[in-house]
Structure formats: C-alpha cells, structure tokens
Amino acid sequence: MVLPLVDEHKPKCYLCHEGFENIEKLRDHQNIEHKDFFESNEKQNSREPSPGDVTVF
C-alpha cells in the first residue's frame, strides 16, 4: 500500500496524528488537548547521563 505525500511539510501531532498549518498551532493544540500527557511526562524531559554511560573524549 502506498500513502500519498500530501501535506508532508506541515507539522503533525505525534499523539493524535492531526496536521496543522504551523508550529504555533501545533503547540496550542498540544497544550490544550494533550495537557494531561505532557504534565505526567514532565520528568522525562530532563537531559542527563544515564547510570553506566561512558563519555569518550
């Protein structure tokens, strides 16, 4: 099955796969519609090395 490449340049919500005209509308949608998902996953947004990671210089 081949899917059409229509609107590939528009940002898409990865939770509900709805397309938007620009990134600002996508941010507004995610802050309103998926607020509970982002609030419950705030802790995962911190960037730090995992235990056991080795840094190569």
Secondary structure, 3 states (H helix, E strand, C coil): CCCCCCCCCCCECCCCCCECCCHHHHHHHHHHHCHHHHHHCHHHHCCCCCCCCCCCC
